[in-house]
Amino acid sequence: MPAGTLVLTNNSDVVSGAGTAFSTELVAGDFIVVTVGGITYTLPVKSVDSDMQITLISKYTGPAQSAVAWRAVPRETQNQVTAALVAQVTEALRGQNYDKSNWQAVFSASGDITVILPDGSTFSGPSWNKIVELLNSIDPDAIQALADQIHTDALQVAADRVDVDAKAAQASTDASTASAASASAVSANTSAQSAKTAAQTAQQLAEEARDAAQEANPALQLTKSANLSDLSDVPTARANLGVYSKADIDVRTNGFIRGLDAKIIYDSTISANRITVNPGAAYLPSSGSILEVPSSITITIAQSALAASTWYYVYLYSNSGTPAIEYSTTAPIEYLAPYKTKSGDNSRRFLFCFRTNANTEALWAMAVGGKYRYLVDYGSFCRVLSGGQSTTETAVNISSYVPSFAKFVNLQLFNASGTGAMFVYTQLSGQAVTVRPNGYNDDLPLISYPNIYYKYSLAPGSAAGFIDIGGFSFER
């Protein structure tokens, strides 16, 4: 903690110090952080006038206060935070662009495609259009007709073989009868040899035709009317083609959900709340099918249509084949753990939830997958503990900002006490997060809903502990 204390004057850009050394602890562009009345103010420094006085870039808007403890945040620290945030956002956008390009190729390209995997490597294979074209090119009727013709030819060759054998026997008889006449015998012998050669050729052809007929056994052929149901091993055939039956899809995807990230804001210009759900897809148990959402869906809710301080739940459904969303005070239930639908209506797939304040304004928030974050710093509105001083484990109810099915809660903690450490638990007598005189922000597992617990190691002597809810995580 820097030396000395501050004197703050409402609507003034001049800050005076008592026992301070501004000239050695601050430079222009740094920030000072103070807490007045339970509210944290971050004030940018325009100039350091002396050890006892600085000038701010903008005027202080809080109430006048003296003997205020303060902290210094160097300009370089702020720059590092901003740079890290930009890098993370850029990486996330790059991944989204890869996903969009990959799925576009899978759904619309012809022939073979190459997709980019999350680690930067690539994978090549057929697009869905190519798979469909391959299946459509199979003509079982033509194959069956060819097999029938081969079978008929084989029967004819077998009959010809019998006839040839008979002729060969007759030729042998004729040769014996003409043995007295050498000229006739030679001629008969030549005829016999020719007949024998023809018989051997016919026998070879018959055997080849028999083999071909066996290989084209009608029992092994597919019929178009059976629509591939006459395959001997349907699952293996589908696996070889990389496609699945409806039953297979049900087994693999009866909890499927992709994308469908959402945002809700309150638009003061029209006194209405606006929900936007991004593209994606989800399995609907009622129809046993996947509903694709190709483009964003936005609905506007009049402020008068919502109740104050109330949880609302947003669901996806099919409106005669068109993706649509609705909001309701009816909470979701699990139809197949952990996947959720609207209680009493499994045609509505749960997406996310939101809460209104006392003026029926929706708290600004964004839901990405199963992670929910409040987008506006509501100060005391999202605060569940203000100035806590208890030295015994004390319950803090969080149900106003976290639904019952949440798995993790995002806590923003601040300990204003300079004498004692604050401990925060998500389970009574469980392992605690220790918050010394500084801030803490992290997701903690939610075990004892609707309560978390806190206590101080020593009596802090004044209002000291503050807990704000930054959001929560859930499964949908």
C-alpha positions as CSV (number, residue, x, y, z in Angstrom):
1,M,0.0,0.0,0.0
2,P,1.5,3.4,-1.0
3,A,2.3,5.9,1.8
4,G,-0.2,8.4,3.1
5,T,-3.9,9.1,2.5
6,L,-5.9,11.2,0.0
7,V,-8.3,14.0,0.3
8,L,-11.0,13.8,-2.5
9,T,-13.3,16.7,-3.5
10,N,-16.5,16.1,-5.4
11,N,-16.4,17.4,-9.1
12,S,-12.7,18.4,-8.7
13,D,-9.7,17.1,-10.7
14,V,-7.2,18.0,-7.9
15,V,-6.3,15.4,-5.3
16,S,-4.4,16.3,-2.1
17,G,-2.3,14.0,-0.1
18,A,-1.4,13.6,3.6
19,G,2.0,11.9,4.2
20,T,2.2,11.0,0.5
21,A,5.2,10.8,-1.8
22,F,3.5,11.3,-5.2
23,S,6.7,12.4,-7.0
24,T,8.4,9.0,-6.4
25,E,5.3,6.7,-6.5
26,L,3.4,8.1,-9.6
27,V,4.0,9.4,-13.1
28,A,1.6,10.9,-15.6
29,G,-0.6,8.2,-17.1
30,D,-0.7,6.0,-14.0
31,F,-3.9,5.2,-12.2
32,I,-4.9,5.4,-8.6
33,V,-7.6,3.2,-7.1
34,V,-9.7,4.2,-4.1
35,T,-12.9,2.8,-2.4
36,V,-15.4,5.3,-1.1
37,G,-18.8,4.3,0.3
38,G,-18.2,0.7,-0.9
39,I,-17.7,1.9,-4.5
40,T,-14.3,1.4,-6.2
41,Y,-13.0,4.4,-8.3
42,T,-10.2,4.1,-10.8
43,L,-8.7,7.6,-11.4
44,P,-6.2,8.4,-14.2
45,V,-3.4,10.8,-13.4
46,K,-2.8,13.7,-15.7
47,S,0.2,15.2,-13.8
48,V,2.2,14.9,-10.6
49,D,2.3,18.4,-9.2
50,S,4.2,17.6,-5.9
51,D,4.6,15.0,-3.3
52,M,1.3,16.3,-1.8
53,Q,-0.8,17.0,-4.9
54,I,-1.7,15.5,-8.3
55,T,-4.1,16.5,-11.1
56,L,-6.5,14.0,-12.6
57,I,-7.4,13.6,-16.3
58,S,-11.1,13.8,-15.4
59,K,-12.9,15.1,-12.4
60,Y,-13.7,12.9,-9.4
61,T,-17.5,12.3,-9.3
62,G,-17.8,10.6,-5.9
63,P,-18.7,12.1,-2.6
64,A,-16.0,14.2,-0.7
65,Q,-13.8,12.2,1.5
66,S,-10.6,12.6,3.5
67,A,-8.1,10.1,4.9
68,V,-8.8,7.8,2.0
69,A,-6.4,4.8,1.5
70,W,-5.2,4.4,-2.1
71,R,-3.4,2.1,-4.4
72,A,-1.3,2.8,-7.5
73,V,-1.7,1.0,-10.8
74,P,1.2,1.7,-13.3
75,R,0.4,2.5,-16.8
76,E,2.5,-0.5,-18.0
77,T,0.2,-2.8,-16.1
78,Q,-2.9,-1.5,-17.8
79,N,-1.2,-1.8,-21.2
80,Q,-0.3,-5.5,-20.5
81,V,-3.9,-6.3,-19.5
82,T,-5.2,-4.6,-22.7
83,A,-2.7,-6.4,-24.9
84,A,-3.5,-9.8,-23.4
85,L,-7.3,-9.2,-23.8
86,V,-6.8,-8.3,-27.5
87,A,-4.7,-11.4,-28.1
88,Q,-7.3,-13.7,-26.6
89,V,-10.2,-12.1,-28.5
90,T,-8.2,-12.4,-31.8
91,E,-7.5,-16.1,-31.1
92,A,-11.2,-16.8,-30.4
93,L,-12.3,-15.0,-33.6
94,R,-9.8,-17.0,-35.6
95,G,-11.2,-20.2,-34.3
96,Q,-14.7,-19.1,-35.1
97,N,-13.7,-18.2,-38.7
98,Y,-12.1,-21.7,-39.1
99,D,-15.3,-23.4,-37.8
100,K,-17.5,-21.3,-40.2
101,S,-15.3,-22.1,-43.2
102,N,-15.1,-25.8,-42.3
103,W,-18.9,-26.2,-42.0
104,Q,-19.5,-24.2,-45.2
105,A,-17.2,-26.6,-47.1
106,V,-18.9,-29.7,-45.5
107,F,-22.4,-28.6,-46.3
108,S,-22.0,-26.9,-49.8
109,A,-18.8,-28.0,-51.5
110,S,-18.6,-30.8,-54.1
111,G,-16.0,-33.5,-54.3
112,D,-13.2,-33.8,-51.6
113,I,-12.6,-31.0,-49.1
114,T,-9.9,-30.0,-46.6
115,V,-10.8,-28.7,-43.1
116,I,-8.5,-26.9,-40.6
117,L,-8.5,-28.5,-37.2
118,P,-8.1,-26.5,-33.9
119,D,-4.4,-27.3,-33.6
120,G,-3.8,-25.9,-37.1
121,S,-3.4,-29.3,-38.8
122,T,-5.7,-30.3,-41.7
123,F,-7.9,-33.3,-42.6
124,S,-9.1,-34.2,-46.1
125,G,-12.1,-36.3,-47.1
126,P,-15.4,-36.2,-49.1
127,S,-18.0,-33.5,-48.6
128,W,-21.6,-34.5,-47.8
129,N,-22.6,-33.6,-51.4
130,K,-20.1,-36.1,-52.7
131,I,-21.4,-38.9,-50.3
132,V,-25.0,-38.2,-51.5
133,E,-23.8,-38.4,-55.2
134,L,-22.1,-41.7,-54.6
135,L,-25.2,-43.2,-53.0
136,N,-27.4,-42.0,-55.7
137,S,-25.2,-43.5,-58.4
138,I,-25.8,-47.0,-57.2
139,D,-28.4,-48.7,-59.4
140,P,-29.4,-52.1,-57.8
141,D,-31.9,-52.9,-60.7
142,A,-29.1,-52.8,-63.3
143,I,-26.9,-55.0,-61.1
144,Q,-29.7,-57.5,-60.6
145,A,-30.4,-57.6,-64.4
146,L,-26.7,-58.3,-65.1
147,A,-26.7,-61.1,-62.5
148,D,-29.8,-62.7,-64.0
149,Q,-28.3,-62.7,-67.5
150,I,-25.0,-64.3,-66.3
151,H,-27.0,-67.0,-64.6
152,T,-29.0,-67.7,-67.8
153,D,-25.8,-67.9,-69.9
154,A,-24.3,-70.3,-67.4
155,L,-27.2,-72.7,-67.7
156,Q,-27.0,-72.6,-71.5
157,V,-23.2,-73.3,-71.5
158,A,-23.9,-76.3,-69.2
159,A,-26.4,-77.7,-71.7
160,D,-24.0,-77.1,-74.6
161,R,-21.4,-79.1,-72.7
162,V,-23.6,-82.2,-72.6
163,D,-24.2,-81.9,-76.4
164,V,-20.5,-81.5,-77.1
165,D,-19.7,-84.6,-75.0
166,A,-22.2,-86.6,-77.0
167,K,-20.7,-85.5,-80.3
168,A,-17.2,-86.4,-79.1
169,A,-18.4,-89.9,-78.2
170,Q,-20.0,-90.3,-81.7
171,A,-16.8,-89.1,-83.3
172,S,-14.8,-91.7,-81.4
173,T,-17.2,-94.5,-82.6
174,D,-16.9,-93.3,-86.2
175,A,-13.1,-93.4,-85.9
176,S,-13.2,-97.1,-84.7
177,T,-15.6,-98.0,-87.5
178,A,-13.3,-96.5,-90.2
179,S,-10.1,-98.0,-88.9
180,A,-9.9,-100.3,-91.9
181,A,-9.4,-97.5,-94.3
182,S,-6.3,-95.5,-93.4
183,A,-7.5,-92.4,-95.2
184,S,-10.8,-92.5,-93.5
185,A,-9.2,-93.3,-90.2
186,V,-6.9,-90.3,-90.5
187,S,-9.8,-88.1,-91.4
188,A,-11.9,-89.5,-88.5
189,N,-9.0,-89.1,-86.1
190,T,-8.6,-85.5,-87.1
191,S,-12.4,-84.9,-86.5
192,A,-12.2,-86.6,-83.2
193,Q,-9.3,-84.5,-82.1
194,S,-11.1,-81.4,-83.1
195,A,-14.2,-82.5,-81.3
196,K,-12.2,-83.2,-78.2
197,T,-10.6,-79.8,-78.3
198,A,-14.0,-78.2,-78.7
199,A,-15.3,-80.2,-75.7
200,Q,-12.4,-79.2,-73.5
201,T,-13.0,-75.5,-74.6
202,A,-16.7,-75.9,-73.8
203,Q,-16.0,-77.4,-70.5
204,Q,-13.6,-74.6,-69.5
205,L,-16.2,-72.0,-70.6
206,A,-18.9,-73.8,-68.6
207,E,-16.8,-73.8,-65.5
208,E,-16.0,-70.1,-65.9
209,A,-19.6,-69.3,-66.4
210,R,-20.6,-71.4,-63.4
211,D,-18.0,-69.5,-61.3
212,A,-19.3,-66.1,-62.6
213,A,-22.9,-67.2,-61.8
214,Q,-21.9,-68.1,-58.3
215,E,-20.1,-64.8,-57.8
216,A,-23.2,-63.0,-59.1
217,N,-25.6,-65.0,-56.9
218,P,-29.0,-63.2,-56.8
219,A,-29.1,-63.9,-53.1
220,L,-26.1,-61.5,-52.7
221,Q,-27.6,-58.7,-54.8
222,L,-29.3,-55.5,-53.5
223,T,-32.7,-54.4,-54.6
224,K,-33.7,-50.8,-55.0
225,S,-37.1,-51.3,-53.4
226,A,-35.4,-52.5,-50.2
227,N,-33.5,-49.2,-50.0
228,L,-30.3,-50.9,-48.7
229,S,-32.2,-52.8,-46.0
230,D,-31.1,-56.1,-47.5
231,L,-27.5,-55.6,-46.7
232,S,-26.1,-58.4,-44.7
233,D,-24.3,-56.1,-42.3
234,V,-26.0,-52.7,-42.4
235,P,-24.0,-51.0,-39.5
236,T,-20.7,-52.0,-41.1
237,A,-21.8,-50.7,-44.5
238,R,-22.9,-47.4,-43.0
239,A,-19.6,-47.1,-41.1
240,N,-17.7,-47.7,-44.3
241,L,-19.5,-44.8,-46.0
242,G,-19.3,-42.5,-42.9
243,V,-23.1,-42.2,-42.6
244,Y,-25.6,-43.3,-40.0
245,S,-29.3,-44.3,-39.7
246,K,-31.8,-42.4,-37.7
247,A,-31.4,-44.9,-34.9
248,D,-27.7,-44.4,-35.0
249,I,-28.1,-40.6,-34.9
250,D,-30.5,-40.9,-31.9
251,V,-27.9,-42.9,-30.0
252,R,-25.1,-40.5,-30.8
253,T,-26.9,-37.1,-30.7
254,N,-29.9,-37.2,-28.3
255,G,-28.1,-34.5,-26.3
256,F,-26.5,-32.7,-29.2
257,I,-26.2,-28.9,-29.1
258,R,-23.8,-26.7,-31.0
259,G,-23.3,-22.9,-31.1
260,L,-26.5,-21.0,-30.2
261,D,-24.6,-18.5,-28.0
262,A,-26.8,-15.7,-26.8
263,K,-26.9,-12.2,-25.5
264,I,-29.5,-10.0,-23.8
265,I,-29.5,-6.3,-23.3
266,Y,-31.9,-3.6,-22.2
267,D,-32.4,-0.8,-24.9
268,S,-33.3,2.3,-23.0
269,T,-34.1,4.2,-26.3
270,I,-37.2,2.0,-26.8
271,S,-37.7,0.8,-23.2
272,A,-37.4,-2.9,-24.3
273,N,-35.2,-5.9,-23.8
274,R,-33.5,-7.6,-26.7
275,I,-32.5,-11.3,-27.0
276,T,-30.2,-12.4,-29.8
277,V,-29.3,-16.1,-30.3
278,N,-26.4,-16.9,-32.7
279,P,-26.5,-19.7,-35.4
280,G,-26.1,-23.3,-34.3
281,A,-28.1,-26.5,-34.0
282,A,-29.7,-28.7,-31.3
283,Y,-31.4,-32.0,-30.9
284,L,-35.2,-31.8,-30.1
285,P,-36.4,-34.8,-28.1
286,S,-40.0,-34.4,-29.2
287,S,-39.3,-35.0,-32.9
288,G,-36.1,-37.0,-32.6
289,S,-34.3,-34.7,-35.0
290,I,-31.7,-31.9,-35.1
291,L,-33.0,-28.4,-35.7
292,E,-30.5,-26.3,-37.6
293,V,-30.4,-22.5,-36.9
294,P,-28.6,-21.1,-40.0
295,S,-28.8,-17.4,-39.0
296,S,-29.1,-15.3,-35.8
297,I,-32.6,-15.0,-34.2
298,T,-33.5,-11.8,-32.4
299,I,-36.6,-11.0,-30.4
300,T,-37.6,-7.7,-28.6
301,I,-39.5,-7.9,-25.3
302,A,-41.4,-4.8,-24.1
303,Q,-40.3,-3.7,-20.6
304,S,-43.9,-4.0,-19.5
305,A,-44.1,-7.7,-20.5
306,L,-41.6,-8.7,-17.8
307,A,-42.0,-8.9,-14.0
308,A,-39.5,-7.3,-11.7
309,S,-36.6,-9.2,-10.1
310,T,-37.6,-12.5,-11.9
311,W,-35.7,-15.3,-13.6
312,Y,-36.7,-16.0,-17.2
313,Y,-35.6,-19.0,-19.3
314,V,-35.0,-19.0,-23.1
315,Y,-35.9,-22.1,-25.2
316,L,-35.4,-23.1,-28.9
317,Y,-38.2,-24.8,-30.8
318,S,-39.4,-25.5,-34.3
319,N,-42.3,-23.3,-35.6
320,S,-43.6,-25.4,-38.5
321,G,-40.0,-26.2,-39.5
322,T,-38.7,-22.6,-38.9
323,P,-36.3,-22.2,-35.9
324,A,-37.8,-19.9,-33.2
325,I,-37.1,-18.9,-29.6
326,E,-39.3,-18.1,-26.6
327,Y,-38.9,-16.9,-23.0
328,S,-40.8,-18.2,-20.0
329,T,-40.7,-18.3,-16.2
330,T,-41.0,-22.1,-16.4
331,A,-37.6,-23.5,-15.4
332,P,-36.0,-26.4,-17.4
333,I,-35.6,-30.0,-16.4
334,E,-33.2,-32.7,-17.5
335,Y,-34.7,-35.1,-20.1
336,L,-31.3,-36.9,-20.3
337,A,-28.7,-35.8,-17.9
338,P,-27.4,-33.1,-18.2
339,Y,-29.4,-32.1,-21.2
340,K,-32.4,-29.9,-20.5
341,T,-35.8,-29.0,-22.0
342,K,-38.8,-27.0,-20.8
343,S,-40.6,-28.6,-17.9
344,G,-43.6,-30.4,-19.3
345,D,-42.7,-29.7,-23.0
346,N,-39.8,-31.6,-24.6
347,S,-40.2,-29.7,-27.9
348,R,-38.5,-26.7,-26.2
349,R,-34.7,-27.1,-25.9
350,F,-33.2,-25.0,-23.1
351,L,-30.5,-22.4,-24.2
352,F,-29.9,-19.9,-21.3
353,C,-31.6,-17.8,-18.7
354,F,-31.7,-14.1,-17.6
355,R,-32.9,-12.0,-14.7
356,T,-34.6,-8.7,-14.5
357,N,-34.0,-5.9,-12.0
358,A,-36.5,-4.0,-9.9
359,N,-37.4,-1.9,-13.0
360,T,-38.0,-5.0,-15.2
361,E,-34.9,-4.3,-17.1
362,A,-32.9,-7.3,-18.1
363,L,-29.4,-7.5,-16.6
364,W,-27.0,-7.3,-19.6
365,A,-25.4,-10.7,-20.1
366,M,-23.8,-13.1,-22.6
367,A,-24.0,-16.9,-22.6
368,V,-21.3,-18.7,-24.6
369,G,-21.8,-22.5,-24.4
370,G,-22.4,-23.1,-20.7
371,K,-20.6,-20.0,-19.4
372,Y,-22.8,-17.0,-18.4
373,R,-21.3,-13.6,-17.7
374,Y,-22.9,-10.3,-16.7
375,L,-21.7,-7.6,-19.2
376,V,-22.3,-4.5,-17.0
377,D,-20.7,-3.6,-13.7
378,Y,-23.9,-3.1,-11.7
379,G,-22.0,-2.3,-8.5
380,S,-24.1,-3.0,-5.5
381,F,-26.9,-4.5,-7.6
382,C,-24.9,-7.6,-8.3
383,R,-23.5,-7.5,-4.7
384,V,-24.5,-10.2,-2.3
385,L,-22.2,-9.1,0.6
386,S,-21.4,-5.4,1.4
387,G,-19.2,-4.6,4.4
388,G,-19.2,-8.1,6.0
389,Q,-17.4,-8.3,9.4
390,S,-18.4,-11.8,10.7
391,T,-15.7,-13.9,12.4
392,T,-17.8,-17.1,12.1
393,E,-18.9,-18.9,9.1
394,T,-21.9,-16.9,7.7
395,A,-24.2,-17.9,4.8
396,V,-24.6,-15.5,1.9
397,N,-27.6,-16.1,-0.4
398,I,-26.8,-15.9,-4.2
399,S,-30.1,-17.1,-5.7
400,S,-30.9,-13.6,-7.0
401,Y,-28.0,-13.8,-9.5
402,V,-27.4,-17.5,-9.9
403,P,-30.0,-20.2,-11.0
404,S,-30.3,-23.5,-9.1
405,F,-28.8,-25.6,-11.9
406,A,-25.5,-23.7,-12.0
407,K,-22.3,-25.8,-11.5
408,F,-19.8,-23.0,-10.9
409,V,-20.2,-19.4,-9.7
410,N,-17.9,-16.5,-10.7
411,L,-17.0,-14.5,-7.5
412,Q,-15.5,-11.0,-7.4
413,L,-14.1,-10.6,-3.9
414,F,-12.6,-7.6,-2.1
415,N,-11.2,-7.4,1.4
416,A,-11.0,-3.8,2.7
417,S,-9.6,-4.8,6.1
418,G,-5.9,-4.2,6.8
419,T,-5.9,-6.5,9.8
420,G,-7.7,-9.7,9.1
421,A,-7.9,-12.2,6.2
422,M,-11.3,-13.0,4.7
423,F,-12.2,-16.6,3.9
424,V,-14.9,-17.5,1.3
425,Y,-16.4,-21.0,1.0
426,T,-18.8,-22.6,-1.5
427,Q,-19.5,-25.4,1.0
428,L,-19.9,-25.1,4.8
429,S,-16.6,-25.9,6.6
430,G,-15.1,-26.7,3.1
431,Q,-11.8,-25.6,1.6
432,A,-11.8,-21.8,1.5
433,V,-10.4,-19.1,-0.8
434,T,-8.3,-16.7,1.3
435,V,-8.7,-13.0,0.4
436,R,-6.2,-10.6,2.0
437,P,-6.4,-6.8,1.6
438,N,-6.7,-7.1,-2.2
439,G,-9.1,-8.4,-4.9
440,Y,-9.9,-11.9,-6.1
441,N,-11.9,-13.1,-9.2
442,D,-12.4,-16.7,-10.1
443,D,-14.9,-19.5,-10.8
444,L,-15.6,-21.7,-7.8
445,P,-17.6,-25.0,-7.8
446,L,-21.1,-24.4,-6.4
447,I,-21.9,-27.1,-3.8
448,S,-24.3,-25.6,-1.2
449,Y,-26.8,-23.7,-3.4
450,P,-28.3,-21.2,-2.7
451,N,-25.6,-20.2,-0.2
452,I,-21.9,-19.5,-0.1
453,Y,-20.1,-18.7,3.2
454,Y,-17.5,-16.3,4.5
455,K,-15.7,-15.4,7.7
456,Y,-12.8,-13.2,9.0
457,S,-9.8,-14.5,10.8
458,L,-9.8,-11.5,13.1
459,A,-12.4,-8.8,13.7
460,P,-11.8,-6.4,10.9
461,G,-13.0,-3.4,12.9
462,S,-15.1,-1.8,10.2
463,A,-17.1,-2.7,7.0
464,A,-14.6,-4.9,5.2
465,G,-15.8,-7.8,3.1
466,F,-17.5,-7.4,-0.3
467,I,-18.7,-10.2,-2.7
468,D,-20.1,-9.5,-6.2
469,I,-21.5,-12.1,-8.6
470,G,-19.7,-11.9,-12.0
471,G,-21.7,-14.8,-13.6
472,F,-22.0,-18.6,-13.5
473,S,-21.5,-21.8,-15.5
474,F,-24.1,-24.4,-16.3
475,E,-25.0,-27.3,-18.6
476,R,-27.8,-27.1,-21.1
